[in-house]
Amino acid sequence: LLMFSSCLGDPATSLTMANQAGVIATNVGPGKVIYVKGGEVISSESFQKANVEDGECILFDYSINYGATENVDGGSSIGYMNAIIYENTITEVGRWDIYSTLSDTAKVKTNELMLSSLQARSAYIKGNLFLFTEIKNHDVNQRDSFALSYDPLQRLDADKVYSLYLRSFSLNEPSQTSQTMIVPCAFDIKDFVNTVSVKNGTDEVKFRINYVSTFGKDSLSIVWKSSDIFTINLSENK
C-alpha cells in the first residue's frame, strides 16, 4: 500500500494511491465506476471508454483531489468522486467462490501449492474479499487457482470467529525459472458474510484463514497455519 501527496492540485488534499483493490460496476447511473476500499466510488469522463466488465475485480493506481469542486460533496453531484485512473496499471484479479462444504483438510491434493505467508493486507469491496498470498518457487508464467471453504456446522468460540480454509493449485507445469511472488486473489463471500451476520445478529463478521504452510514428511499430509483475525463490519461496507 502506497500513499503520497500528488504533484497535481493542492498537495494538502491530493493523494495518489498505488496498487489498490477495486470492483468495477458498469450498470450504475453515472456509467462505469470503480468501488474501492472504504466505500468510495470513483470514476472519470475518460474512464467511460475503459475496456472493463461489470463485477471485475482489479488492482490499479489512481489519483484524487479531495479539494476539487466536484469532490467536496463526496461526489454526490455527479455520482462518483472524480479521479485520475491510470488505466495502464489495471490488472484483473482472479475471482473465486467460497464453498460451504469443507474438503479433506488432512490430505494433499494434486498440484497443491504451499504458501509462504498470507499478508495481513486485505479488502472487502462489494461482497468480494481480496487476499494477497506469498508463494515461493513460483514460475513467472504459472497459472494458479484458489479455493476457499468452511464447515457451516463448526463450533465457534465466544467471539464467534469462523475458520476458513484457503488452498491454492498450479494449473500448468512449472519451468525451471521461479521466484517468490505475491499472488492476489478475490473471493465472492457476500452470501457467507450476510448469512453469518443474520445468524449472529451483528454487523460484525470475524474469521481466521487457515492456509497450507508446508507438507508433512510423507508429502501427503498438510501442515496448516492460521492467519490473524479478519473483521468485516457491514455497517462500513454497504
N, C-alpha and C positions, 0 to 999 in steps of 0.2 A: 504494500500500500504506500503510494507516494502522494504527498500533498504539499504544494508550494505555491507561492504567490506568482501570478501570471504577469507577464510584461504588458498584457493587453488591459486597458482600462485602469481603474483605481486599484492599486495593489492591495489596498485595505479591504476591498470587497471582492476581488477576483481570485479564483482558485483554478489550478489545473490538476485534474485527478487522473492518475495513470493506472492502467490495468484493473479497471473497475468492472464489477459484475453488473449485468443489466438484462432485462427481459423486454423483448420487442412486442409492441402492440400496434396493429395496423388498422384496427376496426373501431377506433375511438373518434370522437368528434373532430379534433384538430388534424387528424391524419396519422402519419407514422410517428410514434413516440417511443421513448425508452424509459422503463421504470428502473430506478436504481435503489440501492440500499438506503433506508431511512424514509422511504415513501415518496421521494421527489419524482416528478415526471419531467423529462427533458426532451427537447427536440429543437429543430431549426427549420427554416424555409428550405435550405439546401438538402436537408436530410430526407425530405419527402421523395427524393429521387433515388434514395439508397436501395440497394438490392438486398432486402431483408424480408423475413417471413414472420407472420404473426405467431407469437409464442416462442420464438427463437431465443435461446439463452446465449449470451455473448460476454466477452471481455473486451474492453475498449478504453480509449483515453478521451477526455473531454475537458473543456474549459468553460467556466461560467462566471459571469459578473453579477453578483447578487445586488449590486447597486444600480444596475441598469433599469431604466424606466419601466420596461415591460416585465421586470422580475421583482420589483419592490412589493407587489401584491401577491407574491408567491406564484406568479404566472396565471392567476385565475382569469385575467382578462383575455388571454389567448389560449388557455387550456393546457399550458405547459411552461416550464422555465426555459427561456431561450438560452441555448448554449452553442459553443463551437464543438461539433462532434467530429473527431478525426477518423474518418471512415477507413483510412488505410490501416488503422490499428485494430479494426474489428475482427475478432476471431470467434468462430462458433464453438460453443462448449457442448459436448455430448450430453444428452438428456435421457435419463433412465427412470424407470418406475420403482416404487417400493412395494415389496411383497409381504403379505400378512401370513405367509407360510414359511417357517424357518427351515432352511435346508440343513443337512447333516453338518454340524459345525466341528466335527471331530476329524473328518477326512478331507484330504487334499483332492481338489478336482483337476481335471485335465487342463493344462496350460494356465494353472493358477499362478498368480504373482504375489510376492511379498511386498509389503510397504515398509519403507524405512521409517516413515512417520506420517501422521495426519496433522496438518497445520491447524493451529487454533483459529486461523482466519476462516471466516465463513460468511455467508449472506443468505437471507431468506427473503425472496422477492417474488411476489405474485404466485405463491404456492410452491416455488422452486427453491430447494436448498442447494447452494453452491458449496462444494468442498474442494480442498486443494491437497492432493496426495503427493508424497515424495517417493519415487521408485528408483532404486539403484539398478545399475546394469540395464538401462532402458535403451533400446535401439531408437535412434532418431526417427526412423521410418516405421516404428512399431505402432500398430493399431490396437487399442485396448477397449475392453468392455467392462462395465461395473454392475454390481448387483447389491442392492440394499434390502434387508429383510428383518423381520422381527416376529416374535411369538405374541399374538394378541392375548394369550391367556397367562402371560408371565406374571409372577408375583412381584409386586413393587414394594420399595421401602417407604418409609414415612414421608419422604419428599416426593414420591411418585415420579421417580426417574426411570424412564424406559431404556431398554438395551436394544440398540440396533446393530446389525452385523453387516459390515462392508466387505465385499470381495471383489477382486479385480482379475482379469484374464487377458492373455495375449491372443489376438485374433490372427496373427501371422507369425511365421518363423523368424526369429531374430537373426541378425547378421553378427559379424564379429565386432562391429563398431557400436559401443554403448557408453552411456554416461548416466549420472544421476540427474533425474528430471523431475520437475514439478508438473504434475498432470492434473488439470482441473476437471471436475465433473459436476453435473447437476442432477437433482432427483426431484420428481414431482411428488411431494409429500403432503399436498394440500388436504387430501381426504384423511390421512393419518392424523395430521395436526387438528383438523376440525373434529374428528371423532374423539380424540383424546381430550380435547378441550371441553366438549359436551359431557363426556363421561365423568371427568373430574370436576366439572363445574367451575372452571377457571380459565382465564385468558392466557395463562402461562403454561407452556408445554416444555418439559425438560427431558433430555435424553443423553445417553453416552453412546458413542460409536465404537464398537469393537472391530478391530481390523487385523488382518493376518500379518504378524510381525516376523515370523520365521516358521520353518517346518521342523518337525521332530527328526531325530537321528535316523529314523526309518524312511524319511522323506514322504511318508504317507499321512502323518498326523500334523495338526496345526497348533501353533502356539499363538494365542490371541493377546492383543494388547488393547487397553481401553483408553479412550480419549478423556479429556476433561468434560465437564457437563456443558452441553449446548442448551441454551434457553431461547425459546421463541415466545415473544409477547404479542398476542394477536391484536391487542389494543394499539400497538405501534406498527402493525403490518396489515392494515386493512386495504 
